Amino acid sequence: MVIFSVLYPTTEGARFDAAYYASTHIPLVKEAFTPTGLRSIQVMYGLAAADGSAAPYVAMAHLTFESADALKASVEGARAAEVFADIPKYTDISPVTQISAPA
């Protein structure tokens, strides 16, 4: 199992449409990537940093895949271009991404 994390840094003046993200983009990702090994998606929205200051990330999504091969099959697969083309519809933030494995 691998986790593909997509983190959207808080950036002054940036646009992030959480309603579109939740109602359109995430369902698109599920539909497009489930056949190639996506198991689940967890979405979180930043509230604050530990010290009470502004959250360092507006939002983050953690996509769980069956394997590294499943992740690769998804992000390089037939529907990947459709998923990536949808990103400018909800944000102009360049995300930080990371691939991780559970301990």
C-alpha positions in Angstrom: 0.0 0.0 0.0 1.2 3.5 -0.8 -0.2 6.9 0.1 -0.1 9.8 -2.5 -0.4 13.1 -0.5 -1.3 16.3 -2.3 -0.9 19.4 -0.1 -2.0 22.9 -1.1 0.2 25.5 0.7 -1.5 28.6 2.1 -0.5 31.3 -0.3 -1.7 34.9 0.0 -4.1 35.9 -2.8 -4.3 32.3 -4.1 -7.6 30.7 -5.1 -8.9 27.4 -3.8 -12.6 26.6 -4.4 -13.3 24.0 -1.6 -16.9 23.4 -2.8 -15.8 22.5 -6.3 -13.0 20.4 -5.0 -15.3 18.4 -2.8 -18.3 18.1 -5.1 -16.5 17.7 -8.5 -12.8 17.1 -8.4 -12.6 14.4 -5.7 -15.5 12.4 -7.2 -13.7 12.6 -10.6 -10.5 11.3 -9.0 -12.4 8.4 -7.4 -14.1 7.5 -10.7 -10.9 7.8 -12.8 -8.5 6.0 -10.4 -10.5 3.4 -8.6 -10.3 1.0 -11.6 -6.5 1.2 -11.5 -6.0 0.7 -7.8 -7.2 3.6 -5.8 -8.6 2.4 -2.5 -9.6 5.5 -0.6 -9.2 9.3 -0.4 -9.1 11.4 2.8 -9.5 15.1 2.4 -8.7 17.6 5.1 -8.9 21.4 5.3 -6.4 23.5 7.3 -7.7 25.2 10.4 -4.6 26.5 12.2 -1.0 25.6 12.9 -0.1 24.1 16.3 0.9 27.5 17.6 -2.5 29.0 16.6 -1.2 30.9 13.6 -2.6 30.4 10.1 -2.6 26.8 8.8 0.4 26.1 6.5 -1.9 24.2 4.1 -5.4 25.2 2.8 -6.2 21.6 2.1 -4.6 18.2 1.7 -5.7 14.9 0.2 -4.3 11.5 1.0 -5.0 9.0 -1.7 -4.4 5.3 -0.8 -3.4 3.0 -3.5 -3.0 -0.8 -3.5 0.6 -0.5 -4.5 3.2 1.8 -6.2 2.3 0.1 -9.5 -1.3 1.0 -9.0 -0.4 4.7 -8.3 1.7 4.7 -11.4 -1.1 3.1 -13.5 -3.4 5.8 -12.2 -1.3 8.9 -12.8 0.0 7.7 -16.1 -3.3 6.0 -17.2 -6.0 6.8 -19.7 -7.9 9.2 -17.4 -4.9 11.0 -15.8 -5.0 13.9 -18.3 -8.7 14.5 -17.5 -8.0 14.6 -13.7 -5.0 16.9 -14.1 -6.9 19.2 -16.5 -9.5 19.7 -13.8 -7.1 21.2 -11.3 -7.2 24.8 -12.7 -10.9 24.8 -12.2 -10.6 24.9 -8.4 -7.1 26.3 -7.7 -4.1 28.3 -8.8 -1.9 26.8 -6.0 1.0 24.6 -7.0 0.6 21.6 -4.7 3.3 19.8 -2.8 3.2 16.0 -3.4 4.7 13.1 -1.5 4.5 9.3 -1.9 4.6 7.5 1.5 4.1 4.0 2.9 2.6 3.1 6.2 5.0 1.9 8.9 
